[in-house]
Amino acid sequence: MNQSILVLGREKNICLAELESLYPNLTSSYNQELAEINLTTSEINLFNLGGSIKLAQVIQKIETKNFNQETDLINCLQIIIENHLNQSSKHKINLGLSFYGFKISLSKIKKIQFEIKKYLKNKNYAVRFIPNENLFLSSAQVYHNRLTINHNLEIIIGLHQTLKQMVIAQTSQIQDFNSYTNRDRNRPKRDSRVGMLPPKLAQIIINLATASSTTNHHQISTILDPFCGTGVLLQEALLMNYRVLGSDISAKMIDYTSINLNWIINQEKLPQTNYKLYLADATTFQWPIKFNYLATETYLGLAFTNQVQPKIFESNKQTCNLIIKKFLINLYHQIDQTTGICLAVPFWTYNNQDFHLSLIDDLTSIGYNLVKFTLVNGRLVYQRPGQFVGRELLVLKKINKKDNYESR
Ligand SMILES: C[S@@+](CC[C@H](N)C(=O)[O-])C[C@H]1O[C@@H](n2cnc3c(N)ncnc32)[C@H](O)[C@@H]1O
């Protein structure tokens, strides 16, 4: 079957938006846990996807209307695993089962594993099941038990409640969490006061900006980050083979970005000439080099907690709104309608209520439309549990002046 399944990361909306923008043939979201694409796994580059954690090849799809969940599932898995063992000429393998979209107890999973083991033992095969602490195995469990290599297997079983359909797939790749940790923690310059953009989120921002553009993708394209901070986004963009331009209002940040980019260039042996940095205020600067995409995490405001006084909270929110709005107005005359734009802007959870930037409700008045995604319900937000400042992703398109917008 030429179909693949992707297991989505924690923030389902942004993970789906990333996939939808890159793969127009994304067919359905499996209960917001899995996405399905009409491509083989070799046609999908998991290493450039920040939002997906596992990639699997679909083996079988089953209508579940008259399906006895436990017995029929055991029969089906036995045949799949036996076929796999026959083809691999191995008699002993590690095996993992991961369930998505299911309501099934861990004791039921144990029972399914026991029955399969018994069946295969009778056929002279020995399988070792990785014990499920949850309905699905973590990427670390898949990695440490080598389930994507040496003929071992992780089988993903996804249930689509509304379509009454079940998908069974074999994991071929997992997200390279070691490399993300290295890129995040081992950068020579870090600064917790300007926030720590996770490299995965930087990749998502880049993908949303570049996929939304109508630029010709054949030439090497250039990405601008006008709030480059310590350069996480630019570092990820270099790794994805883009030319990069960065600017920041702080000389210290420009210095940090330069050190960090030289570090990744040396580590990955990338071309030295692919970046340029400017000390500049994003609300007024004219970038001297043409760029195809704008991908950034903007100024996020002061780093404080839920305990902050209402007056300080309000003024911080207004400052962020003003800087980002002035930046968007300044940008308008320096781009055209083919420029792909994705910004991560702040939002706040204060006294159990979410507060978003007011400019988002008024984007058309400054010349931009917000791009919408079919499979996404709600805002594109990224926020760790308990975090006061979250990020909201805005994918924007410049409105043509003739289409009833008068720039001011
Ligand atoms: C949250 S950090 C951005 C992180 C960055 N995108 C990255 O990938 O690491 C925000 C940055 O915005 C910069 N900044 C604040 N106001 C600015 C302005 N008006 N123009 C340019 N940079 C500004 C700050 O110096 C800070 O480095």
The ligand as an ORCA input file, in Angstrom:
! r2SCAN-3c Opt
* xyz 0 1
  C      12.366     35.546     21.534
  S      13.797     36.178     20.818
  C      13.797     35.458     19.243
  C      14.452     34.096     19.194
  C      14.931     33.731     17.824
  N      13.885     33.805     16.801
  C      15.645     32.396     17.773
  O      15.435     31.654     16.807
  O      16.442     32.112     18.658
  C      13.322     37.824     20.516
  C      14.449     38.736     20.030
  O      13.843     39.936     19.561
  C      14.801     40.969     19.711
  N      14.076     42.254     19.551
  C      13.237     42.883     20.409
  N      12.767     44.016     19.834
  C      13.288     44.081     18.593
  C      13.164     44.994     17.504
  N      12.390     46.072     17.576
  N      13.850     44.733     16.370
  C      14.642     43.637     16.257
  N      14.808     42.757     17.268
  C      14.138     42.976     18.409
  C      15.406     40.718     21.071
  O      16.689     41.316     21.180
  C      15.460     39.168     21.082
  O      16.730     38.722     20.717
*
